[in-house]
């Protein structure tokens, strides 16, 4: 019984929210690391790899943030030398996007969702040169405000590039660390 009470007390202390911490005019600057997956038109054998990124956000109000993100993802571990391979399979993809996010709560756990627009660069693999495409990013995430200046979080990003028939899905999952100031 004592063990259950101690576990319940610990769970309450860990998950209990402190005072509101997400506010307008607050800056967020952080680094992201995780994985990515690029699906091709034939939808067979998606390429999976790692990724890194950086992000900045600015509190426009209590509920909305301006979001700017950039990331680079390794989407294939080796280049193809098959002359019959389609010329659409990259080794890496990079993106830079800006948009608006909605913050669902301003407590210690901060879920959010957003939509961003920007550009994508694909290169390597069977792509000759560099392919640049416009696109849209759908963002969801959950940040934990460890302290007034430090947040840890997870982020899921679903990208839709302009060549939907060639690249129907580009996804990223990141662990995030950010520094906040300006409140």
C-alpha positions as CSV (number, residue, x, y, z in Angstrom):
1,X,0.0,0.0,0.0
2,X,2.8,2.4,0.9
3,X,4.5,1.7,-2.4
4,X,1.3,2.5,-4.3
5,X,0.8,5.8,-2.4
6,X,4.5,6.7,-3.1
7,X,4.1,5.9,-6.8
8,X,0.9,8.0,-7.0
9,X,2.5,10.9,-5.2
10,X,5.5,10.8,-7.5
11,X,3.3,10.6,-10.6
12,X,1.3,13.7,-9.3
13,X,4.5,15.6,-8.7
14,X,5.9,14.8,-12.1
15,X,2.8,15.5,-14.1
16,X,1.3,18.4,-12.1
17,X,1.5,21.6,-14.0
18,X,3.2,24.6,-12.5
19,X,2.0,28.1,-13.3
20,X,1.4,29.1,-16.9
21,X,4.7,29.3,-18.8
22,X,4.0,29.8,-22.5
23,X,3.4,33.5,-23.1
24,X,3.3,36.1,-25.9
25,X,6.5,37.6,-27.1
26,X,8.5,34.6,-25.9
27,X,11.3,33.3,-28.2
28,X,12.1,29.6,-28.6
29,X,15.4,28.5,-30.2
30,X,16.2,24.8,-30.4
31,X,17.8,21.8,-32.0
32,X,16.1,18.6,-33.3
33,X,17.3,15.1,-33.9
34,X,15.5,12.0,-35.0
35,X,14.4,10.0,-38.1
36,X,12.8,10.5,-41.4
37,X,11.0,8.5,-44.0
38,X,10.5,9.3,-47.7
39,X,7.9,7.4,-49.7
40,X,8.0,7.2,-53.5
41,X,5.3,7.1,-56.1
42,X,5.3,3.3,-56.2
43,X,4.9,3.3,-52.4
44,X,7.1,0.2,-52.0
45,X,10.2,0.2,-49.9
46,X,10.2,3.7,-48.4
47,X,13.6,5.1,-47.6
48,X,14.3,5.6,-43.9
49,X,17.1,7.5,-42.3
50,X,18.2,10.0,-39.7
51,X,17.7,13.7,-39.6
52,X,18.7,16.9,-37.7
53,X,17.2,20.3,-37.6
54,X,16.8,23.7,-35.9
55,X,13.8,25.7,-35.0
56,X,12.8,29.1,-33.8
57,X,9.4,30.2,-32.6
58,X,8.0,33.5,-31.4
59,X,4.8,34.0,-29.3
60,X,2.4,36.1,-31.3
61,X,-0.1,35.8,-28.5
62,X,-1.2,33.4,-25.8
63,X,-2.3,30.8,-28.4
64,X,-0.4,31.4,-31.6
65,X,3.3,31.1,-32.4
66,X,5.2,32.1,-35.5
67,X,7.3,29.1,-36.4
68,X,10.5,28.8,-38.5
69,X,12.1,25.4,-39.1
70,X,14.9,23.9,-41.1
71,X,16.0,20.3,-41.3
72,X,18.3,18.0,-43.2
73,X,17.4,14.3,-43.6
74,X,19.4,11.3,-44.9
75,X,16.8,9.3,-46.8
76,X,18.9,6.6,-48.4
77,X,22.0,5.0,-47.0
78,X,23.6,4.3,-50.4
79,X,23.5,5.7,-53.9
80,X,22.2,3.6,-56.7
81,X,24.4,3.0,-59.7
82,X,21.7,1.1,-61.6
83,X,21.2,2.9,-65.0
84,X,17.6,1.7,-65.1
85,X,16.7,3.2,-61.7
86,X,14.3,6.2,-61.9
87,X,15.9,9.6,-61.6
88,X,13.7,10.6,-58.7
89,X,15.3,8.8,-55.7
90,X,17.5,11.1,-53.6
91,X,20.1,10.3,-50.9
92,X,19.1,13.4,-48.8
93,X,16.4,15.9,-48.4
94,X,16.4,19.4,-46.8
95,X,13.6,21.7,-45.9
96,X,13.1,25.2,-44.7
97,X,9.6,26.3,-43.7
98,X,7.7,29.1,-41.9
99,X,4.2,29.3,-40.6
100,X,1.9,29.5,-37.6
101,X,1.3,27.1,-34.8
102,X,-1.6,26.9,-32.3
103,X,-0.6,26.1,-28.7
104,X,-3.4,24.1,-27.0
105,X,-2.2,24.9,-23.4
106,X,0.3,27.0,-21.6
107,X,1.1,24.7,-18.7
108,X,4.1,22.6,-18.1
109,X,3.0,20.1,-20.8
110,X,2.5,22.1,-24.0
111,X,0.8,20.4,-27.0
112,X,0.8,22.2,-30.3
113,X,-0.1,21.9,-34.0
114,X,0.8,24.1,-36.9
115,X,1.0,24.5,-40.7
116,X,4.1,25.9,-42.5
117,X,5.0,26.5,-46.1
118,X,8.4,26.5,-47.6
119,X,10.9,24.8,-49.9
120,X,12.5,21.4,-50.2
121,X,15.8,20.4,-51.7
122,X,16.4,16.8,-52.8
123,X,19.8,15.6,-54.1
124,X,22.1,12.6,-54.4
125,X,21.1,9.1,-55.3
126,X,19.6,8.9,-58.8
127,X,18.8,12.6,-58.9
128,X,21.2,14.5,-61.2
129,X,22.0,17.8,-59.6
130,X,19.5,19.3,-57.2
131,X,15.7,19.3,-57.3
132,X,14.0,22.2,-55.5
133,X,10.2,21.9,-54.8
134,X,7.7,24.1,-52.9
135,X,5.6,22.4,-50.2
136,X,3.6,22.4,-47.0
137,X,4.4,21.0,-43.6
138,X,1.9,19.9,-41.0
139,X,3.4,20.0,-37.5
140,X,2.3,18.4,-34.2
141,X,4.3,18.2,-31.0
142,X,4.4,18.0,-27.3
143,X,6.9,20.1,-25.3
144,X,7.7,19.7,-21.6
145,X,8.7,22.9,-19.9
146,X,11.5,21.6,-17.7
147,X,12.2,25.1,-16.4
148,X,11.5,28.7,-17.4
149,X,14.3,28.6,-20.0
150,X,14.5,24.9,-21.0
151,X,12.0,22.7,-22.8
152,X,12.2,19.1,-24.0
153,X,9.8,17.7,-26.6
154,X,8.8,15.4,-29.4
155,X,7.8,16.6,-32.8
156,X,6.1,14.9,-35.7
157,X,6.2,16.5,-39.2
158,X,4.3,15.4,-42.3
159,X,5.4,17.1,-45.5
160,X,3.6,17.4,-48.8
161,X,5.8,18.5,-51.6
162,X,4.5,19.8,-54.9
163,X,5.3,16.6,-56.8
164,X,2.7,14.5,-54.9
165,X,2.7,11.7,-57.4
166,X,6.5,11.2,-57.2
167,X,6.9,11.9,-53.4
168,X,3.5,11.2,-51.8
169,X,4.8,11.2,-48.2
170,X,7.8,12.7,-46.4
171,X,7.7,12.3,-42.6
172,X,10.0,13.3,-39.8
173,X,10.0,12.4,-36.0
174,X,12.3,14.5,-33.8
175,X,13.3,14.8,-30.2
176,X,13.7,18.5,-29.4
177,X,15.7,20.6,-27.0
178,X,15.0,24.3,-26.8
179,X,16.0,27.4,-24.9
180,X,13.3,30.1,-24.3
181,X,13.5,33.7,-23.3
182,X,11.7,37.0,-23.6
183,X,8.7,36.5,-21.4
